[in-house]
Amino acid sequence: MQAQHQSSSDGKATTPARHLVATAVIGAAMIGYLVHKTPDARIRLENLTAMAHDLGELSPNDAAVVAQLLARSPSEPLTISRSSV
């Protein structure tokens, strides 16, 4: 009985790094909050951010950007200070 080996031309699945997935999901939630400005969108962003933080997948800079966004009034224009980026 011979073992079957995949050739190098076969497609291989890749899994992105967890911190990149967390950043993408939180980014989508941030856009949702900025566009819709609803309490539900804010809660989703807060919950996803807390989960990523608890899992250790959120950088301090990313956490600072989210905190800055959540600290401002939804009607204020968005300005991100360079010190938090």
C-alpha positions as CSV (number, residue, x, y, z in Angstrom):
1,M,0.0,0.0,0.0
2,Q,1.5,3.3,-1.1
3,A,0.9,6.6,0.7
4,Q,-0.6,9.3,-1.4
5,H,1.1,12.7,-1.3
6,Q,-0.4,15.9,-2.5
7,S,1.6,17.5,-5.3
8,S,2.9,21.0,-4.8
9,S,0.5,22.2,-7.4
10,D,-2.6,21.3,-5.3
11,G,-4.2,24.1,-3.6
12,K,-3.4,24.4,0.1
13,A,-5.6,26.0,2.7
14,T,-4.1,28.8,4.7
15,T,-5.3,30.2,7.9
16,P,-4.7,33.9,8.7
17,A,-3.2,34.9,12.0
18,R,-5.8,35.3,14.7
19,H,-4.8,38.9,15.4
20,L,-5.4,39.8,11.8
21,V,-8.8,38.2,11.9
22,A,-9.6,40.1,15.1
23,T,-8.5,43.4,13.5
24,A,-10.6,42.8,10.4
25,V,-13.7,41.9,12.5
26,I,-13.3,44.9,14.7
27,G,-12.6,47.1,11.7
28,A,-15.9,46.0,10.2
29,A,-17.7,46.7,13.5
30,M,-16.1,50.2,13.6
31,I,-17.3,51.0,10.1
32,G,-20.8,49.7,11.1
33,Y,-20.8,52.0,14.1
34,L,-19.6,55.0,12.2
35,V,-22.1,54.5,9.5
36,H,-25.2,53.5,11.5
37,K,-24.5,55.2,14.8
38,T,-27.0,52.9,16.6
39,P,-26.7,51.6,20.2
40,D,-26.6,48.0,18.7
41,A,-23.7,48.8,16.5
42,R,-21.9,50.4,19.5
43,I,-22.6,47.3,21.7
44,R,-21.3,45.0,18.9
45,L,-18.1,47.0,18.7
46,E,-17.6,47.1,22.4
47,N,-18.2,43.3,22.8
48,L,-15.9,42.3,19.9
49,T,-13.2,44.6,21.3
50,A,-13.5,43.1,24.7
51,M,-13.4,39.6,23.3
52,A,-10.3,40.3,21.3
53,H,-8.6,42.0,24.3
54,D,-9.5,39.0,26.5
55,L,-8.0,36.6,24.0
56,G,-4.8,38.7,23.7
57,E,-5.4,39.4,20.0
58,L,-5.8,43.2,20.2
59,S,-2.7,45.5,20.2
60,P,-2.5,48.4,22.6
61,N,-2.6,50.8,19.6
62,D,-5.8,49.2,18.2
63,A,-7.4,49.3,21.6
64,A,-6.5,53.0,22.0
65,V,-8.1,53.8,18.6
66,V,-11.3,51.9,19.5
67,A,-11.4,53.6,23.0
68,Q,-11.0,57.0,21.3
69,L,-13.8,56.3,18.9
70,L,-16.1,55.1,21.7
71,A,-15.3,58.1,23.9
72,R,-16.5,60.6,21.5
73,S,-20.1,61.6,20.8
74,P,-21.6,59.8,17.7
75,S,-22.3,63.2,16.1
76,E,-18.7,64.4,16.4
77,P,-16.5,64.2,13.2
78,L,-14.0,61.4,13.4
79,T,-10.4,62.5,14.1
80,I,-7.7,60.0,15.2
81,S,-4.8,61.6,17.0
82,R,-1.4,60.5,15.8
83,S,-0.3,59.7,19.3
84,S,-2.7,56.7,19.5
85,V,-1.8,55.3,16.1
